[in-house]
Amino acid sequence: ALPISPQPPRTSPTEQLSLLVHSPPEPVLPEEEPVEVMALLRALLRNRAAIPREDTIRALAEGLGYERVSAKLRGRLEGHLRAAVSRQVLDPDSGDDLRLATRKLEDYTRDDLVEALRSVSREGSVYEREELARTLLDHLGFRRMTKGAGAAIKSAFNAAVRRELFERVDATRVRRL
């Protein structure tokens, strides 16, 4: 008879996140938190149906380099979770069990991406298309530009230009109107 191997020990979402990301030696600066939190949420929830809110907050705190969740940090993380819902990273109807609303950038509608482009840019400013595309990916919590993501962003840029929300300055730059 073959020996039955024991089930691997179950790990908490906090421990699972630790395996996915390396905690920085020092806590992430508050101004860098929004980008990091969106990416950590996607990493934590990528292959899961849902995770309890409290476990998610603890995992985010650890992923940001904190040892404990103070009241001040909890307030900031709750704010980031609200932002994640408004950015359609988290499902707004998930209650206390958090789950992703969008798994790929291509899951966003073109109108949603145009609106996100507007939210990450300033009126009258000129941007390199690649730089603005990278900013959009960060804003929505994505780390890599896939072919599908690139096509969706290109379509959003073209739609924004047609709607006269942006104008082409030259082959690589756009201006927010």
Order of alpha helices (4+ residues) and beta strands (2+ residues): alpha-alpha-beta-alpha-alpha-beta-alpha-beta-alpha-alpha-beta-beta
